[in-house]
Amino acid sequence: MIRPQEGARSGPGSDISQQKLSNEGAQESFFHYAKCPFLSIGGTASLDPADLMYLAAKGCMQVPTFSLLEDFMKQFFVHVQPFTPLMDESMFWNMYEGKPTDGQPRQIHLLLFQAMLFASSPYISKRTLEKCGFQDHRSAWTTLYQKAKLLYNSPLKIDPITRAQSALLLTFYTSSDEPQTANLWLSHAIQSATQASPKPQERIPDEPQTVQTSLYDRLWCSILLRDRVISLGLRRRPQVLSFEMNLINSIPEETAYDAEIHGSRVYDPSTRRVLFIAFRDLCQLAILLSEILSLMYGHDCLTLPILPTQEFHNRLALVNNTQTLLGLWKANSEILNYDGEVTHSSILRCKHLATAYYQGARSHLAHYQVLLIKKHEGYLNGDYSRHIDRAGQILSDATVGIITTMEYFSASAKAHNPPLSLLGYLAMPLVLSAIDFKLATTTSAMRNRRRILEHLGDLISQLRRVYVIADNISFELDKILHLAYYTSSKVFRQGVMERPKATAPQVGPFTRIAPKRTPFAISSSNWHEAFLRHTGVYLWISTTVDYYFSVGRMPRLDVPADYYSCVSPSDMLQIDCRPGPDPRVEGSTCSGTSPASGSQDIDNPADRPGSVPDGGGPAVELLSLGSITLGLEKVAAAIVSELVADEDELEKGHRGCQKRLDLDFFSFDD
């Protein structure tokens, strides 16, 4: 590759000494951006010199030397560009080499370039990491993000399109301290893109596409897809709604990407064409999911209100129709059905990533359907079992599909680091695989299920080596896995009751005639059977996972009562959930502490908001998963105790809880 000449010019802040790096050789691996003729920071005449000095001191004005830049840019166009094609790759290389053609820009803003460095950092080689002075991918990921963030928030003159492009790339970052970071960056990207884009009424029909209009189309299609990926992975309300959809001119056409397909420096034309097809297919999937995602995750992404009868049936019909459309999309998707002669590893990677998004959409949709059915059981006139069976089959099929995809990424992790977005789609299959392992009844079944768990565990370990946030997610998932294992032993494996075969009609939106419950000793041999027999238990676990990803932390006592009415089984509100000591942590005094935090005093739950007096007895607190580890065993043991209770006492307890908190579903004896 032809490199631009170094030392071409000087720029603001170039006289300030470079920030000290982690080793001596690293100082020679970064230089001032002014040595790159294709980089610019816009006008600086009105910029305070102190601001420039601050940015320079933080390393924001420095970029890796040309010998290292090539690895960053190569990995960007290999891993990030296929599903986030913010610019024409061939046009970038023309700028990089100082050979732009007529009508093409000659420079790229430093902010966008730093964002590209950040987005590509998980995929650069170990050699590049060491030469840049980074200890590992985690430190590179965090450091380069902070540089781009400082530039974005600086007083530099930045045009709206550059702001939108940069903010969209920064959505690839999140942290336990700022769990909503991806959403915030996405909102910045949408705001800037809206400001820059021509309004629909200003468009000229059949206007020949220019470089600028191509940028608009690429930007909005990238925003749309990223929005849907975040919405599904993090269980959050989509931000690209009807107004923003009107700004999307059309689904990407191959002719608009022809220059990139033939001018790519990292892919041959055949491979790049297939990757474009994958992007186009996923844009179609994103549009298909627009309406249902807004319903699934609502105005606050947490609560599911009790619906009038007709509205319930309308939503159920929409869910079923969307599942049908998803099936049609899969049947017509060129990337999911790709079996061509070109078998480049990137095609396989994009195919499996597209499969994860598709199966994740099916899984979340089926989960929403189960939640909808369970809460409005009385509306179904005895047809409850058929609806649950159908949703359960979709859940099972989608989970198998996601696990197969995750096994691929686990096997290929040594060659290419996996993308962070996998974590949002991996969590629930991991929990269900753990339940499956616990319910195995034969040695061969246990061996096969252990293999799946090991593959998923290896993938999480690889993600933790690259992304700091994966540590927190892994820690919180461990709490849910602890619950899943214990519940499998005490509920699913011992199998106290089958679900009712029929449900009495619901008299009103808050009144339900409890179905007859017949104790019947029957155990489950896999998570699907457990789901069918104990749907309420499944919903409790799965919705806890959803809450964690949506909010960024586990449920606590400050969770709104409406949320508990959707996820907390009524029987569980009678359980003392105060945590006990965690034997897994040496020296700990309660399960709510980590080895780093030491012990904590647990106050009387009667003094806390949300406490529920139990008929004159001692007060007990609402379920608080955030402070439970070993305490989950108390919960599960109490569930079993409730399940084997007398039928009359069960119905009496159900009515009592319903009277206090209007909790009219989620019984564990189904």
C-alpha positions in Angstrom: 0.0 0.0 0.0 1.2 3.5 -0.8 1.5 5.6 2.4 1.1 9.3 2.6 4.3 11.2 3.3 5.1 12.0 7.0 5.8 15.4 8.3 3.6 17.1 5.7 2.4 19.9 7.9 2.0 21.1 11.4 -1.1 21.8 13.4 -2.6 23.1 16.6 -1.0 21.5 19.7 1.9 20.0 17.8 4.4 21.7 20.1 3.0 20.1 23.2 4.9 17.1 24.5 3.3 13.8 23.9 1.5 12.0 26.7 3.6 9.4 28.4 2.7 5.8 27.4 3.1 2.5 29.2 6.5 1.7 27.7 9.4 3.4 26.0 8.9 2.1 22.5 5.2 3.3 22.6 6.3 6.9 22.4 7.6 6.3 18.9 4.4 4.6 17.9 2.2 7.7 18.1 2.7 11.0 16.3 0.7 14.2 15.9 -2.2 14.0 13.6 -0.8 16.9 11.5 1.7 14.5 10.0 -1.3 12.8 8.3 -2.4 15.1 5.4 -5.8 13.3 5.3 -6.7 14.4 8.8 -8.2 17.7 9.9 -9.9 19.2 13.0 -11.6 22.0 11.2 -11.3 25.7 12.1 -9.3 26.5 15.3 -9.2 30.2 15.2 -11.9 30.6 17.8 -10.6 27.8 19.9 -9.1 28.5 23.3 -5.4 27.5 23.4 -6.0 25.9 26.8 -8.6 23.6 25.2 -6.0 22.5 22.6 -3.4 22.0 25.3 -5.8 19.9 27.3 -6.7 17.7 24.3 -3.1 17.3 23.4 -2.2 16.4 27.0 -4.8 13.6 26.9 -3.4 12.2 23.7 -6.4 13.2 21.5 -4.2 14.9 18.9 -2.1 11.8 18.4 -2.6 8.8 16.2 -0.6 5.6 15.6 2.2 5.8 13.1 1.5 4.7 9.5 3.0 1.2 10.0 0.4 0.6 12.8 -2.5 2.6 11.3 -2.8 0.1 8.5 -3.7 -2.7 10.9 -6.3 -0.5 12.6 -7.9 0.5 9.3 -7.7 -3.0 7.9 -9.5 -4.4 10.9 -12.1 -1.6 10.8 -13.1 -2.4 7.2 -13.0 -6.1 7.8 -15.1 -6.2 11.0 -17.0 -2.9 11.5 -17.7 -1.7 7.9 -19.9 -4.6 6.7 -22.8 -3.8 9.1 -21.9 -0.1 9.7 -20.9 1.2 6.2 -20.6 4.8 7.2 -18.4 5.7 4.2 -17.2 4.3 0.9 -14.1 2.3 1.7 -12.5 3.0 -1.7 -13.0 6.7 -1.1 -11.3 6.4 2.3 -8.2 4.8 0.8 -8.1 7.5 -1.9 -8.0 10.1 0.9 -5.5 8.1 2.9 -3.1 8.0 -0.1 -3.7 11.6 -1.1 -5.4 10.7 -4.4 -9.1 11.7 -4.1 -11.0 11.9 -7.3 -13.3 14.7 -8.4 -16.1 15.3 -5.9 -14.5 13.2 -3.2 -13.5 14.8 0.1 -9.8 15.2 0.7 -9.7 15.0 4.5 -11.5 13.2 7.3 -12.1 14.8 10.7 -9.9 13.7 13.5 -12.9 12.9 15.7 -14.3 10.4 13.2 -10.8 8.9 12.7 -10.4 8.4 16.5 -13.8 6.8 16.7 -12.7 4.4 13.9 -9.6 3.6 15.9 -11.7 2.8 18.9 -14.2 0.6 17.0 -11.4 -1.4 15.4 -9.4 -1.8 18.6 -11.0 -5.2 19.6 -9.7 -6.8 16.4 -6.1 -5.5 16.0 -3.2 -7.9 16.4 -1.3 -8.5 19.6 1.8 -7.0 17.9 0.0 -3.8 17.2 -1.2 -3.6 20.7 2.3 -4.0 22.2 3.8 -1.5 19.8 1.1 1.1 20.7 1.9 0.6 24.4 -1.4 -1.0 25.4 -1.3 -3.9 27.8 -4.2 -5.7 26.2 -7.4 -5.2 24.1 -9.3 -4.0 27.1 -7.0 -1.1 27.8 -6.9 -0.2 24.1 -10.7 -0.3 23.9 -11.1 2.0 27.0 -8.2 4.4 26.2 -9.3 5.0 22.5 -12.9 5.5 23.6 -11.9 8.2 26.0 -9.9 10.0 23.3 -12.9 10.0 20.9 -15.3 11.0 23.7 -13.1 14.0 24.7 -12.9 15.2 21.1 -16.7 14.8 20.7 -17.4 17.0 23.8 -14.7 19.5 22.9 -15.4 23.0 21.4 -14.0 21.8 18.0 -16.0 22.8 14.9 -17.6 19.5 13.8 -20.2 19.2 11.1 -23.4 17.2 11.9 -22.7 14.3 9.6 -19.3 13.7 11.2 -20.9 14.0 14.6 -23.5 11.4 13.7 -21.0 9.0 12.2 -18.7 9.3 15.3 -21.5 9.0 17.8 -22.8 5.8 16.0 -19.3 4.2 16.2 -19.2 5.1 19.9 -22.4 3.1 20.5 -20.0 0.1 20.5 -18.9 1.1 24.0 -20.7 0.5 27.3 -19.7 0.2 30.9 -21.1 -0.9 34.3 -20.8 2.7 35.5 -22.7 4.0 32.5 -25.0 1.2 31.4 -27.1 3.5 29.2 -24.0 4.7 27.2 -24.9 3.0 24.0 -28.4 4.4 24.0 -27.1 7.9 24.7 -24.6 7.8 21.8 -27.3 6.5 19.5 -29.6 9.4 20.4 -26.7 11.8 19.6 -26.3 10.1 16.3 -30.0 10.3 15.4 -30.1 14.0 16.5 -27.1 14.9 14.4 -28.2 12.8 11.4 -31.7 14.5 11.5 -30.1 17.9 11.6 -27.9 17.1 8.6 -30.4 15.2 6.4 -32.7 16.9 3.9 -36.3 16.7 4.8 -38.5 14.2 2.8 -40.4 17.0 1.1 -37.0 18.5 0.0 -36.0 15.4 -1.9 -35.9 15.5 -5.7 -37.5 12.4 -7.2 -35.0 10.3 -9.3 -32.2 12.6 -8.4 -28.8 11.1 -9.3 -27.0 10.0 -6.2 -24.1 12.2 -5.2 -21.3 11.6 -2.6 -23.4 13.6 -0.1 -26.7 11.8 -0.7 -24.8 8.4 -0.5 -23.5 9.4 2.9 -27.0 10.2 4.1 -28.3 6.9 3.0 -25.4 4.9 4.4 -25.7 6.8 7.7 -29.4 6.2 8.2 -29.3 2.6 7.2 -26.4 2.1 9.7 -28.3 3.9 12.4 -31.5 1.8 11.7 -29.6 -1.5 12.0 -27.6 -0.5 15.0 -30.8 0.7 16.8 -32.5 -2.6 16.3 -29.4 -4.6 17.4 -29.2 -2.5 20.6 -33.0 -2.8 21.2 -33.0 -6.6 20.9 -29.7 -7.2 22.7 -30.4 -4.7 25.6 -34.2 -5.1 25.7 -34.7 -1.4 25.2 -37.2 0.8 23.3 -36.1 1.5 19.8 -35.2 5.1 19.0 -35.7 5.0 15.2 -39.4 5.5 14.9 -41.8 6.7 12.2 -40.3 10.2 11.8 -36.8 8.9 11.5 -37.9 6.1 9.2 -39.2 8.7 6.8 -35.6 10.0 6.5 -34.5 6.7 5.1 -34.6 7.0 1.4 -34.7 3.3 0.5 -33.1 -0.1 1.3 -29.5 -0.1 0.1 -29.0 -0.8 -3.6 -26.0 -2.7 -4.9 -25.3 0.0 -7.5 -24.7 2.6 -4.7 -22.0 0.3 -3.3 -20.4 -0.7 -6.6 -17.3 1.5 -6.2 -16.6 0.0 -2.7 -17.3 -3.6 -3.9 -14.6 -3.2 -6.6 -12.3 -0.8 -4.7 -12.0 -2.6 -1.3 -8.5 -3.2 0.0 -9.5 -6.0 2.4 -12.0 -8.0 0.3 -12.2 -9.3 -3.2 -15.3 -8.2 -5.1 -17.2 -11.5 -4.7 -16.8 -11.5 -1.0 -17.6 -7.8 -0.6 -20.8 -8.3 -2.7 -22.0 -11.1 -0.4 -21.3 -8.9 2.7 -23.3 -6.1 1.1 -26.2 -8.6 0.6 -26.0 -9.4 4.3 -26.3 -5.8 5.3 -29.2 -5.3 2.9 -31.0 -8.4 4.4 -30.5 -7.1 7.9 -31.9 -3.7 7.0 -35.0 -5.4 5.8 -35.2 -7.4 9.1 -34.8 -4.1 11.0 -37.8 -2.6 9.2 -39.8 -5.7 9.8 -39.3 -5.4 13.5 -40.2 -1.7 13.8 -43.8 -2.0 15.2 -43.4 -5.0 17.4 -40.3 -3.7 19.2 -42.1 -0.6 20.2 -44.8 -2.7 21.8 -42.5 -5.2 23.4 -40.4 -2.7 25.2 -43.0 0.0 25.8 -42.5 3.4 27.0 -40.3 2.3 29.9 -39.3 -1.1 28.6 -40.3 -2.8 31.8 -44.0 -3.0 32.5 -46.7 -4.9 30.7 -50.1 -3.3 31.5 -53.3 -5.3 31.7 -55.0 -4.9 28.4 -58.7 -4.8 27.4 -59.8 -8.0 25.7 -59.7 -6.7 22.1 -56.3 -5.1 22.6 -55.0 -8.3 24.0 -56.2 -10.3 20.9 -54.8 -7.6 18.6 -51.4 -7.8 20.2 -51.4 -11.6 20.1 -52.3 -11.5 16.4 -49.5 -9.0 15.8 -47.0 -11.3 17.5 -48.2 -14.3 15.5 -48.1 -12.2 12.3 -44.6 -11.0 13.0 -43.4 -14.5 13.7 -44.8 -15.5 10.3 -43.0 -12.6 8.6 -39.8 -13.6 10.3 -40.2 -17.0 8.8 -40.7 -15.5 5.3 -37.7 -13.2 5.8 -35.5 -16.2 6.7 -36.8 -18.1 3.6 -35.9 -15.2 1.4 -32.7 -14.1 3.1 -29.7 -14.5 0.8 -27.2 -14.4 3.6 -28.9 -16.9 5.9 -29.4 -19.3 2.9 -26.0 -18.6 1.4 -24.2 -21.7 0.2 -22.0 -20.3 -2.6 -18.5 -21.0 -3.7 -17.1 -18.1 -1.8 -16.4 -19.3 1.7 -14.4 -16.4 3.1 -14.3 -16.5 7.0 -15.9 -13.0 7.0 -18.9 -14.4 5.1 -19.3 -17.2 7.7 -18.9 -14.7 10.5 -21.5 -12.3 9.1 -23.9 -15.2 8.4 -23.7 -16.4 12.0 -24.1 -12.9 13.3 -27.2 -12.4 11.2 -28.5 -15.7 12.4 -28.0 -14.6 16.0 -30.0 -11.4 15.4 -32.8 -13.3 13.6 -33.0 -16.1 16.3 -32.8 -13.4 19.0 -35.8 -11.6 17.5 -37.8 -14.9 17.4 -36.8 -15.7 21.0 -37.7 -12.2 22.4 -40.9 -12.2 20.5 -41.9 -15.6 21.9 -41.0 -14.5 25.4 -43.2 -11.5 25.0 -46.0 -13.8 23.8 -45.6 -16.0 26.9 -45.7 -13.0 29.1 -48.8 -11.7 27.3 -50.6 -15.0 27.5 -49.7 -15.6 31.2 -51.0 -12.3 32.3 -54.2 -12.6 30.3 -54.8 -16.3 30.7 -58.5 -15.8 31.4 -59.0 -14.3 27.9 -58.1 -17.5 26.1 -61.3 -19.5 26.9 -59.4 -22.7 27.7 -56.9 -22.4 24.8 -54.0 -21.5 27.1 -52.1 -24.8 26.6 -52.1 -24.5 22.8 -50.7 -21.0 22.8 -48.0 -21.9 25.4 -47.0 -25.0 23.5 -46.6 -23.0 20.3 -44.6 -20.2 22.0 -42.5 -22.8 23.8 -41.6 -24.6 20.5 -40.4 -21.3 19.0 -38.4 -20.5 22.1 -36.8 -24.0 21.9 -36.0 -23.7 18.2 -34.6 -20.2 18.5 -32.5 -21.1 21.5 -30.9 -24.0 19.6 -30.2 -21.7 16.7 -28.5 -19.1 19.0 -26.5 -21.8 20.7 -25.2 -23.2 17.4 -24.2 -19.6 16.4 -22.4 -19.1 19.7 -20.6 -22.3 19.4 -19.3 -21.1 16.0 -18.0 -17.8 17.6 -16.5 -19.8 20.5 -14.6 -22.0 18.0 -13.4 -19.1 15.9 -12.5 -16.8 18.8 -8.8 -17.7 18.6 -8.7 -16.3 15.0 -11.0 -13.3 15.5 -12.2 -11.7 18.7 -16.0 -11.8 18.9 -18.2 -8.7 18.8 -19.5 -7.3 22.1 -23.1 -7.4 20.8 -23.1 -11.2 21.3 -23.4 -10.8 25.1 -27.0 -9.6 24.8 -28.0 -12.7 22.8 -25.9 -15.2 24.8 -27.3 -14.6 28.3 -30.6 -16.5 28.2 -29.3 -19.5 26.1 -26.5 -19.8 28.7 -29.0 -19.9 31.6 -31.2 -22.4 29.8 -28.2 -24.6 28.9 -27.3 -24.6 32.6 -30.8 -25.7 33.5 -30.6 -28.4 30.8 -27.3 -29.6 32.3 -28.8 -29.8 35.7 -31.8 -31.8 34.5 -29.8 -34.4 32.5 -30.9 -37.9 33.4 -28.3 -39.9 31.6 -24.5 -39.8 31.4 -24.5 -39.2 27.6 -27.0 -36.3 28.0 -24.9 -34.8 30.7 -21.8 -35.1 28.6 -23.4 -33.4 25.6 -24.9 -30.6 27.7 -21.6 -30.0 29.5 -20.0 -29.6 26.1 -22.5 -26.8 25.2 -21.9 -25.1 28.5 -18.2 -25.2 28.1 -18.4 -23.6 24.6 -20.6 -20.8 25.9 -18.3 -20.4 28.9 -15.3 -20.2 26.6 -17.0 -17.5 24.6 -17.7 -15.4 27.7 -14.1 -15.8 28.8 -12.9 -14.5 25.4 -15.3 -11.6 25.6 -14.0 -10.8 29.0 -10.4 -10.6 27.6 -11.5 -7.9 25.2 -14.3 -5.9 26.8 -14.3 -4.5 30.4 -18.1 -4.6 30.6 -18.1 -8.4 30.1 -16.7 -8.7 33.7 -19.8 -7.1 35.2 -22.2 -9.1 32.9 -20.5 -12.3 33.8 -20.6 -11.5 37.5 -24.4 -10.8 37.4 -25.1 -13.8 35.2 -23.4 -15.9 37.8 -26.1 -14.9 40.3 -28.8 -15.9 37.9 -27.1 -19.2 37.1 -26.9 -19.9 40.8 -30.7 -19.5 40.9 -31.2 -21.6 37.8 -29.2 -24.5 39.2 -31.0 -24.5 42.6 -34.4 -24.0 41.0 -33.7 -26.9 38.7 -32.9 -29.2 41.7 -35.8 -28.1 43.8 -38.6 -27.4 41.3 -37.9 -28.7 37.8 -36.2 -32.0 38.8 -38.5 -32.8 41.7 -41.5 -31.6 39.6 -44.2 -31.0 42.1 -47.1 -30.0 39.8 -48.2 -29.9 36.2 -49.7 -26.8 34.9 -53.5 -26.6 34.8 -55.1 -28.0 31.7 -57.8 -25.4 31.7 -58.3 -21.9 33.0 -61.6 -20.3 34.2 -62.6 -17.2 32.3 -61.5 -13.9 33.7 -64.3 -11.8 35.1 -62.5 -8.4 34.9 -59.1 -7.1 34.2 -58.0 -7.5 37.8 -60.1 -10.5 38.8 -59.3 -14.1 38.0 -60.9 -17.3 39.2 -58.1 -19.5 40.2 -57.9 -22.8 38.3 -58.1 -26.1 40.1 -54.6 -27.3 41.0 -53.9 -31.0 41.2 -50.6 -32.1 42.7 -48.8 -34.5 40.5 -45.2 -35.7 40.9 -43.5 -35.3 37.6 -40.0 -34.2 36.8 -38.5 -32.5 33.8 -35.6 -33.8 31.8 -34.8 -30.6 29.9 -35.5 -26.9 30.1 -38.3 -27.0 27.5 -40.3 -29.5 29.6 -39.7 -27.4 32.7 -40.9 -24.3 30.8 -44.2 -26.1 29.9 -44.8 -27.3 33.4 -43.6 -24.3 35.3 -44.1 -21.4 33.0 -44.1 -18.9 35.9 -40.7 -20.0 37.1 -39.3 -19.6 33.5 -40.8 -16.1 33.3 -39.3 -15.1 36.6 -35.8 -16.1 35.5 -36.0 -14.8 32.0 -37.6 -11.4 32.9 -34.8 -10.9 35.5 -32.3 -11.3 32.7 -34.3 -8.8 30.6 -34.4 -6.4 33.5 -30.6 -6.6 34.0 -29.8 -5.8 30.3 -32.5 -3.1 30.1 -31.6 -1.2 33.2 -28.0 -2.2 33.7 -28.3 -3.7 37.1 -30.3 -6.4 38.9 -33.8 -5.7 40.3 -33.8 -4.0 43.7 -36.3 -2.6 46.1 -36.6 0.6 44.2 -38.1 -1.2 41.2 -41.7 0.1 40.5 -44.5 -2.0 41.8 -45.8 -2.4 38.2 -42.7 -4.2 37.3 -43.1 -6.7 40.1 -46.7 -7.3 38.9 -45.2 -8.6 35.7 -42.2 -10.6 37.0 -42.7 -11.6 40.6 -44.7 -14.7 41.2 -47.3 -14.0 43.8 -46.2 -16.9 46.0 -42.7 -15.4 46.2 -43.8 -12.2 47.9 -44.2 -14.1 51.1 -40.6 -15.2 51.1 -37.9 -13.7 53.3 -35.2 -12.9 50.8 -32.6 -11.5 53.2 -29.2 -12.9 52.1 -27.1 -15.2 54.1 -23.3 -15.8 54.0 -21.9 -16.9 50.7 -19.6 -20.0 51.2 -18.1 -19.4 47.8 -16.4 -16.2 49.0 -14.0 -16.8 51.8 -14.6 -14.4 54.7 -17.8 -13.0 53.4 -20.7 -12.2 55.8 -23.5 -11.8 53.3 -24.1 -12.8 49.8 -24.6 -9.3 48.6 -20.8 -8.5 49.0 -18.0 -9.2 46.6 -14.5 -10.1 47.7 -13.5 -6.5 47.1 -16.3 -4.9 49.0 -16.2 -6.7 52.3 -19.1 -7.2 54.5 -22.3 -5.2 54.7 -24.9 -4.7 57.4 -28.4 -5.8 56.3 -31.0 -3.6 57.9 -34.4 -4.7 58.9 -36.6 -5.1 55.8 -39.5 -3.7 57.8 -37.7 -0.3 57.8 -37.4 -0.3 54.0 -39.8 1.0 51.4 -41.7 -1.7 49.7 -42.0 -4.0 52.7 -45.2 -6.0 52.9 -46.5 -7.0 56.4 -47.6 -10.6 56.5 -50.8 -10.7 58.5 -49.3 -9.3 61.7 -46.2 -11.5 61.5 -42.7 -10.3 60.8 -42.4 -8.0 57.8 -40.8 -9.4 54.6 -39.2 -7.5 51.8 -40.0 -7.7 48.1 -37.7 -9.9 46.0 -34.3 -8.2 45.8 -32.1 -10.2 43.4 -29.4 -7.5 43.6 -28.5 -8.6 47.1 -28.9 -12.3 46.8 -26.5 -15.1 46.1 -26.8 -17.9 48.5 -30.1 -16.3 49.6 -31.6 -17.6 46.3 -31.5 -21.0 47.9 -33.9 -19.8 50.5 -36.2 -18.5 47.7 -36.1 -21.7 45.8 -36.6 -23.8 48.9 -39.6 -21.7 49.9 -41.0 -22.1 46.4 -41.0 -25.9 46.8 -42.6 -25.5 50.2 -45.4 -23.5 48.6 -45.8 -25.9 45.8 -46.5 -28.9 48.0 -48.9 -26.9 50.2 -52.6 -27.7 50.4 -54.7 -26.6 47.4 -57.0 -24.4 49.5 -54.0 -22.7 51.1 -52.5 -22.0 47.7 -55.7 -20.4 46.5 -56.1 -18.4 49.7 -52.5 -17.2 49.4 -53.0 -16.3 45.8 -56.0 -14.2 46.6 -54.2 -12.5 49.5 -51.3 -11.4 47.4 -53.7 -10.3 44.6 -55.6 -8.2 47.1 -52.5 -6.4 48.3 -50.6 -5.8 45.0 -53.0 -6.7 42.2 -50.7 -9.6 41.2 -53.0 -11.8 39.2 -50.6 -14.2 37.5 -47.2 -15.9 37.7 -48.1 -18.8 40.0 -45.4 -21.4 40.4 -47.8 -24.3 40.5 -48.6 -24.2 36.7 
